[in-house]
Amino acid sequence: MVYSAVRALVVILIISTVVNCATTERIIDLWPEGKIPNQKESSIEEVHEFTDILRISKVHKPTIEVFLPDKSIATGQALLIFPGGGYKILAYDKEGTDVAKFLNERGILGIVVKYRLPSDAMQVDKHKVPLIDAQRAIRIVRSRAGEWNIDPKQIGIIGFSAGGHLASTLGTKYRHTTYSPVDEIDKISARPDFMALLYPVITMREKTHKGSKDNLLGKNAAQDLILQYSIENQITENTPPTYVIHAMDDTVVPVENSEYFHTMHNLKSKAGCRLYLFEKGGHGFGLAQGDTVLKKWPFNLIEWMNSLETE
C-alpha cells in the first residue's frame, strides 16, 4: 500500500515536471519551411560558441524562444528580446535568455528572438533581413496572445547594443512592407506597444558603432541607406513610448546614440521617452547583477512598464 502510494506520487511529480518544462520554454520557427524571405541557398551552418557567454552566429533558421511565466503571477505583459553582438553574433544568454528568465520570474512573458545576422553569402539585400525577422516575431507573439495569456496591447520589445538598433528600427519601421506575406499572421500589426533600449546603436553616421554599420549596410554604404538606418531620423508621432539606458563611459557605442534618440523622440513622438545615464558601466553589462547601481535598471524598467497605463 505504501509502495503504491509512493509510486503514484513519483508519477505525479514526473508528470508535473514534464508539464512545467513544456509550458515554460518553447522554440518556434519564425517562418514556414521553405518560405524564409531573402534567403539564399547555402551550406553554411549555424555556429554556437561557448566561452564566457553563448555566442551564436551564421543564423539561417530564425526562431523565438518563449519563456512563459507561471499563471499565478502572470501580468499579461510580454517583451521580445533582441540580443546584441554588432550584427555579427548574438550574445544569446547574457542579453537574451538571462533577461527572459529574469522577466519570467516576475510574471512577464519573455521571448528571445534569434534573428538572422546580415550576410551577403546567405541573404539577398542583407540590410533588410533583421527587420524582416523582427516584424515576423512580434506578429507571431501577438497572434498567440490568447494562448499565452498576454494582453495584445501590452507587447513590448527590448534590445541591447546592435539589438537595440534592431528594436528601434522595428519601433519606427513597423509599418514598412519588408517582405511578401506568407500566411494570415502577416496581416497582424507589428507595432510594439513600448520599447526599452540598452546601450543601443542608433545612428549610422559619425557616432555610430562601425562594426554594426559595416555588418548591416556594408563598408561602402550609400548615403540613402545610412540615413534610412540612422534611427534618430525615423522617429514619428506614432513611435511607441521608450525607456533608454546607457553608461556615459561606454567606449564601444558612444552615449550620443541614446542622446540623439531621446532628443528626437521627445521632439516628434506623442509618447514619452525616458533616458537614464549611468556614470560608469561601460558596454555590454546585461543585467549587471554584480554592480550594486546598474543592477537596479531592470526593476526600474518594470516599474516604468507598469506606469504606462496611467501616463
Contacts in CASP RR format, 6 or more apart in sequence:
PFRMAT RR
TARGET T0000
AUTHOR 0000-0000-0000
METHOD contacts of the structure
MODEL  1
MVYSAVRALVVILIISTVVNCATTERIIDLWPEGKIPNQKESSIEEVHEF
TDILRISKVHKPTIEVFLPDKSIATGQALLIFPGGGYKILAYDKEGTDVA
KFLNERGILGIVVKYRLPSDAMQVDKHKVPLIDAQRAIRIVRSRAGEWNI
DPKQIGIIGFSAGGHLASTLGTKYRHTTYSPVDEIDKISARPDFMALLYP
VITMREKTHKGSKDNLLGKNAAQDLILQYSIENQITENTPPTYVIHAMDD
TVVPVENSEYFHTMHNLKSKAGCRLYLFEKGGHGFGLAQGDTVLKKWPFN
LIEWMNSLETE
23 68 0 8 1.000
24 67 0 8 1.000
24 68 0 8 1.000
24 104 0 8 1.000
25 65 0 8 1.000
25 66 0 8 1.000
25 67 0 8 1.000
25 68 0 8 1.000
26 65 0 8 1.000
26 66 0 8 1.000
26 68 0 8 1.000
27 63 0 8 1.000
27 64 0 8 1.000
27 65 0 8 1.000
27 66 0 8 1.000
28 63 0 8 1.000
28 64 0 8 1.000
28 66 0 8 1.000
28 140 0 8 1.000
29 61 0 8 1.000
29 62 0 8 1.000
29 63 0 8 1.000
30 36 0 8 1.000
30 62 0 8 1.000
30 63 0 8 1.000
30 64 0 8 1.000
30 133 0 8 1.000
30 136 0 8 1.000
30 137 0 8 1.000
30 140 0 8 1.000
31 37 0 8 1.000
31 62 0 8 1.000
31 136 0 8 1.000
31 182 0 8 1.000
32 182 0 8 1.000
32 183 0 8 1.000
35 182 0 8 1.000
36 61 0 8 1.000
36 62 0 8 1.000
37 129 0 8 1.000
37 132 0 8 1.000
37 178 0 8 1.000
37 179 0 8 1.000
37 180 0 8 1.000
37 182 0 8 1.000
38 123 0 8 1.000
38 124 0 8 1.000
38 125 0 8 1.000
38 126 0 8 1.000
38 128 0 8 1.000
38 129 0 8 1.000
38 132 0 8 1.000
38 179 0 8 1.000
39 60 0 8 1.000
39 122 0 8 1.000
39 123 0 8 1.000
39 124 0 8 1.000
40 121 0 8 1.000
40 122 0 8 1.000
40 123 0 8 1.000
40 124 0 8 1.000
42 60 0 8 1.000
42 121 0 8 1.000
42 122 0 8 1.000
44 58 0 8 1.000
44 60 0 8 1.000
44 119 0 8 1.000
44 121 0 8 1.000
44 122 0 8 1.000
45 58 0 8 1.000
45 60 0 8 1.000
46 56 0 8 1.000
46 57 0 8 1.000
46 58 0 8 1.000
46 59 0 8 1.000
46 60 0 8 1.000
46 61 0 8 1.000
47 55 0 8 1.000
47 56 0 8 1.000
47 57 0 8 1.000
47 58 0 8 1.000
48 54 0 8 1.000
48 55 0 8 1.000
48 56 0 8 1.000
49 55 0 8 1.000
49 56 0 8 1.000
49 57 0 8 1.000
49 89 0 8 1.000
53 91 0 8 1.000
53 92 0 8 1.000
53 93 0 8 1.000
53 94 0 8 1.000
54 91 0 8 1.000
54 92 0 8 1.000
54 93 0 8 1.000
54 94 0 8 1.000
55 89 0 8 1.000
55 90 0 8 1.000
55 91 0 8 1.000
55 92 0 8 1.000
56 89 0 8 1.000
56 90 0 8 1.000
56 92 0 8 1.000
56 114 0 8 1.000
57 88 0 8 1.000
57 89 0 8 1.000
57 90 0 8 1.000
57 117 0 8 1.000
58 117 0 8 1.000
58 119 0 8 1.000
58 122 0 8 1.000
59 90 0 8 1.000
59 114 0 8 1.000
59 115 0 8 1.000
59 116 0 8 1.000
59 117 0 8 1.000
60 116 0 8 1.000
60 122 0 8 1.000
62 113 0 8 1.000
62 114 0 8 1.000
62 115 0 8 1.000
62 116 0 8 1.000
62 133 0 8 1.000
62 136 0 8 1.000
62 137 0 8 1.000
63 114 0 8 1.000
64 80 0 8 1.000
64 111 0 8 1.000
64 112 0 8 1.000
64 113 0 8 1.000
64 114 0 8 1.000
64 137 0 8 1.000
64 140 0 8 1.000
64 141 0 8 1.000
65 97 0 8 1.000
65 100 0 8 1.000
65 111 0 8 1.000
65 112 0 8 1.000
65 114 0 8 1.000
66 109 0 8 1.000
66 110 0 8 1.000
66 111 0 8 1.000
66 148 0 8 1.000
67 97 0 8 1.000
67 100 0 8 1.000
67 101 0 8 1.000
67 103 0 8 1.000
67 104 0 8 1.000
67 109 0 8 1.000
67 110 0 8 1.000
67 111 0 8 1.000
67 112 0 8 1.000
68 104 0 8 1.000
68 109 0 8 1.000
68 148 0 8 1.000
68 149 0 8 1.000
69 75 0 8 1.000
69 103 0 8 1.000
69 104 0 8 1.000
69 105 0 8 1.000
69 106 0 8 1.000
69 107 0 8 1.000
69 108 0 8 1.000
69 109 0 8 1.000
70 107 0 8 1.000
71 149 0 8 1.000
73 106 0 8 1.000
73 107 0 8 1.000
74 107 0 8 1.000
74 109 0 8 1.000
74 149 0 8 1.000
74 150 0 8 1.000
75 106 0 8 1.000
75 107 0 8 1.000
75 108 0 8 1.000
75 154 0 8 1.000
76 107 0 8 1.000
76 108 0 8 1.000
76 109 0 8 1.000
76 149 0 8 1.000
76 150 0 8 1.000
76 151 0 8 1.000
76 154 0 8 1.000
77 107 0 8 1.000
77 108 0 8 1.000
77 109 0 8 1.000
77 150 0 8 1.000
77 151 0 8 1.000
77 154 0 8 1.000
77 155 0 8 1.000
77 156 0 8 1.000
77 305 0 8 1.000
78 108 0 8 1.000
78 109 0 8 1.000
78 110 0 8 1.000
78 111 0 8 1.000
78 141 0 8 1.000
78 148 0 8 1.000
78 150 0 8 1.000
78 154 0 8 1.000
78 155 0 8 1.000
78 156 0 8 1.000
79 103 0 8 1.000
79 108 0 8 1.000
79 109 0 8 1.000
79 110 0 8 1.000
79 111 0 8 1.000
79 155 0 8 1.000
79 156 0 8 1.000
79 157 0 8 1.000
79 158 0 8 1.000
79 196 0 8 1.000
80 110 0 8 1.000
80 111 0 8 1.000
80 113 0 8 1.000
80 134 0 8 1.000
80 137 0 8 1.000
80 138 0 8 1.000
80 141 0 8 1.000
80 155 0 8 1.000
80 156 0 8 1.000
80 157 0 8 1.000
80 158 0 8 1.000
80 192 0 8 1.000
81 95 0 8 1.000
81 96 0 8 1.000
81 99 0 8 1.000
81 100 0 8 1.000
81 110 0 8 1.000
81 111 0 8 1.000
81 112 0 8 1.000
81 113 0 8 1.000
81 157 0 8 1.000
81 158 0 8 1.000
81 159 0 8 1.000
82 113 0 8 1.000
82 115 0 8 1.000
82 134 0 8 1.000
82 157 0 8 1.000
82 158 0 8 1.000
82 159 0 8 1.000
82 160 0 8 1.000
82 163 0 8 1.000
82 164 0 8 1.000
82 166 0 8 1.000
82 167 0 8 1.000
83 90 0 8 1.000
83 91 0 8 1.000
83 92 0 8 1.000
83 94 0 8 1.000
83 95 0 8 1.000
83 96 0 8 1.000
83 112 0 8 1.000
83 113 0 8 1.000
83 159 0 8 1.000
83 160 0 8 1.000
83 163 0 8 1.000
84 90 0 8 1.000
84 91 0 8 1.000
84 95 0 8 1.000
84 159 0 8 1.000
84 160 0 8 1.000
84 161 0 8 1.000
84 162 0 8 1.000
84 163 0 8 1.000
84 164 0 8 1.000
85 91 0 8 1.000
85 95 0 8 1.000
85 161 0 8 1.000
85 162 0 8 1.000
85 163 0 8 1.000
85 212 0 8 1.000
86 161 0 8 1.000
86 162 0 8 1.000
86 163 0 8 1.000
86 201 0 8 1.000
86 209 0 8 1.000
86 211 0 8 1.000
86 212 0 8 1.000
86 215 0 8 1.000
87 117 0 8 1.000
87 118 0 8 1.000
87 130 0 8 1.000
87 162 0 8 1.000
87 165 0 8 1.000
87 211 0 8 1.000
87 212 0 8 1.000
87 215 0 8 1.000
87 216 0 8 1.000
88 117 0 8 1.000
88 211 0 8 1.000
88 215 0 8 1.000
89 117 0 8 1.000
90 114 0 8 1.000
90 115 0 8 1.000
90 117 0 8 1.000
91 160 0 8 1.000
91 161 0 8 1.000
91 284 0 8 1.000
92 112 0 8 1.000
92 114 0 8 1.000
94 284 0 8 1.000
94 286 0 8 1.000
94 287 0 8 1.000
95 159 0 8 1.000
95 160 0 8 1.000
95 161 0 8 1.000
95 163 0 8 1.000
95 198 0 8 1.000
95 284 0 8 1.000
95 286 0 8 1.000
96 112 0 8 1.000
96 160 0 8 1.000
97 112 0 8 1.000
98 286 0 8 1.000
98 287 0 8 1.000
99 110 0 8 1.000
99 112 0 8 1.000
99 158 0 8 1.000
99 286 0 8 1.000
99 287 0 8 1.000
99 298 0 8 1.000
100 110 0 8 1.000
100 111 0 8 1.000
100 112 0 8 1.000
102 287 0 8 1.000
102 298 0 8 1.000
103 109 0 8 1.000
103 110 0 8 1.000
103 298 0 8 1.000
104 110 0 8 1.000
106 302 0 8 1.000
108 302 0 8 1.000
108 305 0 8 1.000
109 148 0 8 1.000
109 150 0 8 1.000
111 137 0 8 1.000
111 141 0 8 1.000
113 133 0 8 1.000
113 134 0 8 1.000
113 137 0 8 1.000
115 129 0 8 1.000
115 130 0 8 1.000
115 133 0 8 1.000
115 134 0 8 1.000
115 137 0 8 1.000
115 166 0 8 1.000
116 122 0 8 1.000
116 123 0 8 1.000
116 129 0 8 1.000
116 130 0 8 1.000
116 133 0 8 1.000
117 130 0 8 1.000
117 215 0 8 1.000
118 126 0 8 1.000
118 127 0 8 1.000
118 129 0 8 1.000
118 130 0 8 1.000
118 215 0 8 1.000
118 216 0 8 1.000
119 126 0 8 1.000
120 126 0 8 1.000
123 129 0 8 1.000
126 216 0 8 1.000
127 216 0 8 1.000
127 217 0 8 1.000
127 218 0 8 1.000
127 225 0 8 1.000
127 229 0 8 1.000
128 178 0 8 1.000
128 179 0 8 1.000
130 166 0 8 1.000
130 169 0 8 1.000
130 216 0 8 1.000
131 166 0 8 1.000
131 169 0 8 1.000
131 170 0 8 1.000
131 173 0 8 1.000
131 176 0 8 1.000
131 178 0 8 1.000
132 178 0 8 1.000
132 179 0 8 1.000
134 157 0 8 1.000
134 166 0 8 1.000
134 167 0 8 1.000
134 169 0 8 1.000
134 170 0 8 1.000
134 190 0 8 1.000
135 170 0 8 1.000
135 174 0 8 1.000
135 178 0 8 1.000
135 179 0 8 1.000
135 190 0 8 1.000
136 179 0 8 1.000
136 185 0 8 1.000
136 186 0 8 1.000
138 155 0 8 1.000
138 156 0 8 1.000
138 157 0 8 1.000
138 170 0 8 1.000
138 174 0 8 1.000
138 190 0 8 1.000
138 191 0 8 1.000
138 192 0 8 1.000
139 185 0 8 1.000
139 186 0 8 1.000
139 188 0 8 1.000
139 189 0 8 1.000
139 190 0 8 1.000
140 185 0 8 1.000
141 148 0 8 1.000
141 150 0 8 1.000
141 155 0 8 1.000
142 152 0 8 1.000
142 155 0 8 1.000
142 188 0 8 1.000
142 189 0 8 1.000
143 185 0 8 1.000
143 188 0 8 1.000
144 150 0 8 1.000
145 151 0 8 1.000
145 152 0 8 1.000
145 155 0 8 1.000
146 152 0 8 1.000
153 193 0 8 1.000
154 193 0 8 1.000
155 192 0 8 1.000
155 193 0 8 1.000
156 192 0 8 1.000
156 193 0 8 1.000
156 194 0 8 1.000
156 195 0 8 1.000
156 196 0 8 1.000
156 240 0 8 1.000
157 167 0 8 1.000
157 170 0 8 1.000
157 171 0 8 1.000
157 192 0 8 1.000
157 194 0 8 1.000
157 195 0 8 1.000
157 196 0 8 1.000
158 167 0 8 1.000
158 195 0 8 1.000
158 196 0 8 1.000
158 197 0 8 1.000
158 198 0 8 1.000
158 301 0 8 1.000
159 166 0 8 1.000
159 167 0 8 1.000
159 196 0 8 1.000
159 197 0 8 1.000
159 198 0 8 1.000
159 200 0 8 1.000
160 198 0 8 1.000
160 199 0 8 1.000
160 200 0 8 1.000
160 284 0 8 1.000
160 286 0 8 1.000
161 198 0 8 1.000
161 199 0 8 1.000
161 200 0 8 1.000
161 201 0 8 1.000
161 209 0 8 1.000
161 212 0 8 1.000
161 252 0 8 1.000
161 253 0 8 1.000
161 283 0 8 1.000
161 284 0 8 1.000
162 201 0 8 1.000
162 209 0 8 1.000
162 212 0 8 1.000
162 215 0 8 1.000
162 216 0 8 1.000
163 200 0 8 1.000
163 201 0 8 1.000
164 197 0 8 1.000
164 198 0 8 1.000
164 200 0 8 1.000
164 201 0 8 1.000
165 200 0 8 1.000
165 201 0 8 1.000
165 202 0 8 1.000
165 212 0 8 1.000
165 216 0 8 1.000
165 229 0 8 1.000
165 231 0 8 1.000
167 192 0 8 1.000
167 195 0 8 1.000
167 196 0 8 1.000
167 197 0 8 1.000
167 200 0 8 1.000
168 195 0 8 1.000
168 197 0 8 1.000
168 200 0 8 1.000
168 202 0 8 1.000
168 231 0 8 1.000
168 242 0 8 1.000
168 261 0 8 1.000
169 229 0 8 1.000
169 231 0 8 1.000
169 234 0 8 1.000
170 190 0 8 1.000
170 192 0 8 1.000
171 191 0 8 1.000
171 192 0 8 1.000
171 195 0 8 1.000
171 239 0 8 1.000
171 240 0 8 1.000
172 231 0 8 1.000
172 234 0 8 1.000
172 235 0 8 1.000
172 236 0 8 1.000
172 239 0 8 1.000
173 234 0 8 1.000
174 189 0 8 1.000
174 190 0 8 1.000
174 191 0 8 1.000
174 192 0 8 1.000
175 190 0 8 1.000
175 191 0 8 1.000
179 186 0 8 1.000
181 187 0 8 1.000
191 238 0 8 1.000
191 240 0 8 1.000
192 240 0 8 1.000
193 240 0 8 1.000
193 308 0 8 1.000
194 240 0 8 1.000
194 241 0 8 1.000
194 242 0 8 1.000
194 243 0 8 1.000
194 305 0 8 1.000
194 308 0 8 1.000
195 240 0 8 1.000
195 241 0 8 1.000
195 242 0 8 1.000
195 243 0 8 1.000
196 242 0 8 1.000
196 243 0 8 1.000
196 244 0 8 1.000
196 245 0 8 1.000
196 301 0 8 1.000
197 242 0 8 1.000
197 243 0 8 1.000
197 244 0 8 1.000
197 245 0 8 1.000
197 258 0 8 1.000
197 261 0 8 1.000
198 245 0 8 1.000
198 246 0 8 1.000
198 284 0 8 1.000
198 286 0 8 1.000
198 297 0 8 1.000
199 245 0 8 1.000
199 246 0 8 1.000
199 247 0 8 1.000
199 250 0 8 1.000
199 252 0 8 1.000
199 253 0 8 1.000
199 258 0 8 1.000
199 282 0 8 1.000
199 283 0 8 1.000
199 284 0 8 1.000
199 285 0 8 1.000
200 244 0 8 1.000
200 246 0 8 1.000
200 253 0 8 1.000
200 257 0 8 1.000
200 258 0 8 1.000
200 261 0 8 1.000
201 208 0 8 1.000
201 209 0 8 1.000
201 212 0 8 1.000
201 213 0 8 1.000
201 253 0 8 1.000
201 257 0 8 1.000
202 230 0 8 1.000
202 231 0 8 1.000
202 232 0 8 1.000
202 257 0 8 1.000
202 258 0 8 1.000
202 260 0 8 1.000
202 261 0 8 1.000
203 230 0 8 1.000
203 231 0 8 1.000
203 232 0 8 1.000
203 256 0 8 1.000
203 257 0 8 1.000
203 260 0 8 1.000
204 213 0 8 1.000
204 216 0 8 1.000
204 217 0 8 1.000
204 221 0 8 1.000
204 225 0 8 1.000
204 226 0 8 1.000
204 227 0 8 1.000
204 229 0 8 1.000
204 230 0 8 1.000
205 226 0 8 1.000
205 230 0 8 1.000
207 254 0 8 1.000
207 256 0 8 1.000
207 257 0 8 1.000
207 260 0 8 1.000
208 230 0 8 1.000
208 257 0 8 1.000
209 252 0 8 1.000
209 253 0 8 1.000
209 257 0 8 1.000
213 221 0 8 1.000
213 226 0 8 1.000
216 229 0 8 1.000
217 225 0 8 1.000
217 226 0 8 1.000
217 229 0 8 1.000
227 233 0 8 1.000
228 234 0 8 1.000
231 261 0 8 1.000
232 260 0 8 1.000
232 261 0 8 1.000
232 263 0 8 1.000
232 264 0 8 1.000
233 264 0 8 1.000
235 261 0 8 1.000
235 264 0 8 1.000
235 265 0 8 1.000
235 267 0 8 1.000
235 268 0 8 1.000
235 269 0 8 1.000
236 268 0 8 1.000
236 269 0 8 1.000
237 268 0 8 1.000
237 269 0 8 1.000
237 270 0 8 1.000
238 269 0 8 1.000
238 270 0 8 1.000
239 265 0 8 1.000
239 268 0 8 1.000
239 269 0 8 1.000
239 271 0 8 1.000
240 269 0 8 1.000
240 271 0 8 1.000
241 269 0 8 1.000
241 271 0 8 1.000
241 272 0 8 1.000
241 273 0 8 1.000
241 308 0 8 1.000
241 311 0 8 1.000
242 261 0 8 1.000
242 265 0 8 1.000
242 271 0 8 1.000
242 272 0 8 1.000
242 273 0 8 1.000
242 274 0 8 1.000
243 273 0 8 1.000
243 274 0 8 1.000
243 276 0 8 1.000
243 301 0 8 1.000
243 304 0 8 1.000
243 305 0 8 1.000
244 258 0 8 1.000
244 261 0 8 1.000
244 262 0 8 1.000
244 273 0 8 1.000
244 274 0 8 1.000
244 275 0 8 1.000
244 276 0 8 1.000
245 258 0 8 1.000
245 275 0 8 1.000
245 276 0 8 1.000
245 278 0 8 1.000
245 297 0 8 1.000
245 301 0 8 1.000
246 253 0 8 1.000
246 255 0 8 1.000
246 257 0 8 1.000
246 258 0 8 1.000
246 259 0 8 1.000
246 275 0 8 1.000
246 276 0 8 1.000
246 277 0 8 1.000
246 278 0 8 1.000
247 255 0 8 1.000
247 277 0 8 1.000
247 278 0 8 1.000
247 279 0 8 1.000
247 280 0 8 1.000
247 281 0 8 1.000
247 282 0 8 1.000
247 283 0 8 1.000
247 285 0 8 1.000
247 294 0 8 1.000
248 255 0 8 1.000
248 277 0 8 1.000
248 278 0 8 1.000
248 279 0 8 1.000
248 280 0 8 1.000
249 279 0 8 1.000
249 280 0 8 1.000
249 281 0 8 1.000
249 282 0 8 1.000
250 281 0 8 1.000
250 282 0 8 1.000
250 283 0 8 1.000
251 282 0 8 1.000
251 283 0 8 1.000
252 282 0 8 1.000
252 283 0 8 1.000
252 284 0 8 1.000
253 283 0 8 1.000
255 277 0 8 1.000
258 275 0 8 1.000
258 277 0 8 1.000
259 275 0 8 1.000
261 273 0 8 1.000
262 273 0 8 1.000
262 275 0 8 1.000
265 271 0 8 1.000
265 272 0 8 1.000
265 273 0 8 1.000
266 272 0 8 1.000
266 273 0 8 1.000
272 311 0 8 1.000
274 304 0 8 1.000
276 297 0 8 1.000
276 300 0 8 1.000
278 293 0 8 1.000
278 294 0 8 1.000
280 293 0 8 1.000
281 288 0 8 1.000
281 291 0 8 1.000
281 294 0 8 1.000
285 291 0 8 1.000
285 294 0 8 1.000
287 295 0 8 1.000
287 298 0 8 1.000
288 294 0 8 1.000
288 295 0 8 1.000
288 297 0 8 1.000
289 295 0 8 1.000
END
